């Protein structure tokens, strides 16, 4: 009799664990799809993939982006030809975010290439830091390649472009110590921009 009760209890526990597991899987799936629970008056807020900074569908309407006569696709191809390591294959989101903000994608790519050894530095590979960005005296760490790219581009926009500092020479004093930073960034800029010419 005792054995039967124990068996029933085990079955109930197994069923409960199964139901909890299924609920957890469903909850994780919803969070990955972008459904976020909110404490606002509404029960939940749906965040579609269209709101994600690097989601392809968000940019369909922006596919006609161009920079000085070059299309997003042309610029992406040039960046992808040089990007290595963590930046490999990230030419399109990198260029797109720059172009959306009215920034020269070649300049930001040149800075990133210089700061990270074309995306292969330890900071780029392990911290997703694509611009030598510092946090409290240490290199900042980001959660993903996309987060690192976005943070780098937003930092340059906020601290340089929005203040009228839009060339390596103008940015040099604030961005880096030493005398050769602007020259090296300019060299990478020309190499990126003049590919195939």
C-alpha positions in Angstrom: 0.0 0.0 0.0 2.8 2.4 1.0 4.6 1.5 -2.2 1.6 2.4 -4.4 1.2 5.8 -2.7 4.9 6.4 -3.3 4.5 5.4 -6.9 1.6 7.8 -7.4 3.5 10.6 -5.7 6.4 10.0 -8.1 4.1 10.1 -11.1 2.6 13.4 -9.9 6.0 14.9 -9.4 7.1 13.7 -12.9 3.9 15.2 -14.4 4.4 18.5 -12.6 8.1 18.7 -13.7 7.0 17.9 -17.2 4.4 20.7 -17.2 6.9 23.1 -15.6 9.5 22.2 -18.3 7.0 22.8 -21.1 6.0 26.2 -19.5 9.7 27.2 -19.3 10.3 26.2 -22.9 7.3 28.2 -24.0 8.4 31.2 -21.9 11.9 31.1 -23.4 10.5 30.8 -26.9 8.3 33.8 -26.4 11.2 35.9 -25.0 13.3 35.0 -28.1 10.4 36.0 -30.3 10.4 39.3 -28.6 7.4 39.1 -26.3 8.3 41.0 -23.1 6.2 41.1 -20.0 5.6 44.6 -18.7 4.2 46.1 -15.5 2.3 48.7 -17.4 -1.4 48.8 -17.6 -1.4 46.4 -20.5 -0.7 42.8 -19.7 2.2 42.5 -22.2 4.1 44.4 -24.8 5.0 42.8 -28.1 8.3 43.8 -29.5 8.5 42.6 -33.1 11.7 41.8 -34.9 11.3 45.0 -36.8 12.6 46.8 -33.7 15.9 44.9 -33.4 18.8 47.1 -34.7 20.4 44.4 -36.9 17.3 42.6 -38.1 17.2 42.3 -41.9 13.4 43.0 -42.1 13.8 46.4 -40.3 15.9 47.7 -43.2 14.0 46.5 -46.2 12.6 50.0 -46.6 16.1 51.4 -46.3 17.6 49.2 -49.0 18.2 52.3 -51.2 20.7 53.7 -48.8 23.8 55.1 -50.5 26.9 57.0 -49.5 28.5 59.3 -52.1 27.1 57.3 -55.0 27.8 53.8 -53.6 25.0 51.5 -52.6 24.8 49.7 -49.3 25.6 46.4 -51.0 28.7 47.8 -52.7 30.0 49.2 -49.4 29.2 46.0 -47.5 31.1 44.0 -50.0 34.2 46.2 -49.6 34.0 46.0 -45.8 33.5 42.2 -45.9 36.6 41.8 -48.1 38.7 43.3 -45.2 36.8 42.4 -42.1 38.2 39.3 -40.3 37.8 37.6 -36.9 34.6 38.8 -35.1 33.9 41.3 -37.8 33.9 38.7 -40.6 30.6 39.0 -42.6 29.4 42.0 -40.6 29.9 44.6 -43.4 26.2 45.1 -44.1 25.0 45.8 -40.5 28.2 47.9 -39.9 27.7 50.0 -43.0 23.9 50.2 -42.6 24.0 51.6 -39.1 26.7 54.2 -40.1 24.7 55.3 -43.2 21.4 55.6 -41.2 23.2 58.0 -38.9 24.6 60.0 -41.8 28.2 58.8 -41.0 30.9 57.8 -43.4 31.0 54.0 -43.2 34.5 53.8 -44.5 35.8 56.1 -41.7 34.3 54.0 -39.0 35.4 50.8 -40.6 38.9 52.3 -40.9 39.0 53.2 -37.2 37.7 49.7 -36.2 40.1 47.9 -38.5 43.0 49.9 -37.0 41.9 49.5 -33.4 41.2 45.7 -33.7 43.7 44.4 -36.3 40.9 43.9 -38.8 38.6 42.3 -36.1 41.2 39.8 -34.9 42.4 41.4 -31.7 41.7 39.9 -28.3 39.4 42.8 -27.5 37.4 42.2 -30.7 37.3 38.4 -30.3 36.5 38.1 -26.6 34.9 41.4 -25.6 33.3 42.4 -29.0 34.9 45.8 -28.5 35.5 47.2 -32.0 36.8 50.6 -31.2 39.2 50.4 -28.2 36.3 51.8 -26.1 37.2 52.1 -22.4 35.0 51.7 -19.3 36.4 52.8 -16.0 40.0 52.4 -17.2 39.4 49.0 -18.8 38.3 47.8 -22.2 34.5 47.6 -22.3 32.9 44.2 -22.9 29.8 43.8 -24.9 27.3 40.9 -25.1 27.5 40.2 -28.8 29.1 41.3 -32.1 26.0 43.3 -32.9 26.0 45.0 -29.5 29.7 45.8 -29.9 29.2 47.3 -33.4 26.2 49.3 -32.4 27.9 50.6 -29.2 31.0 51.6 -31.2 29.1 53.4 -33.9 26.8 55.2 -31.4 29.8 56.2 -29.3 31.6 57.8 -32.4 28.3 59.5 -33.4 27.7 60.9 -29.9 31.3 61.9 -29.0 32.6 63.0 -32.4 30.2 63.3 -35.4 27.5 65.2 -33.4 30.3 67.6 -32.3 31.5 68.2 -35.9 34.6 66.0 -35.6 34.3 63.9 -38.8 37.8 63.3 -40.1 40.7 61.3 -38.6 42.6 64.6 -38.1 39.8 66.2 -36.2 39.1 63.1 -34.1 42.8 62.2 -33.3 43.4 64.4 -30.3 40.3 63.2 -28.5 40.3 59.6 -29.7 43.9 58.4 -29.2 47.3 59.3 -27.8 50.4 59.3 -30.0 51.1 61.1 -33.3 50.4 58.4 -35.9 46.7 57.4 -35.2 45.2 59.8 -37.8 47.8 58.7 -40.5 47.1 55.0 -39.9 43.3 55.4 -39.9 43.6 57.4 -43.1 45.7 54.7 -44.7 43.1 52.1 -43.8 40.4 54.4 -45.1 42.0 54.7 -48.5 42.6 51.0 -48.7 38.9 50.2 -47.8 37.4 52.8 -50.1 39.6 52.3 -53.2 39.3 48.5 -53.5 38.8 47.4 -57.1 39.7 50.8 -58.6 
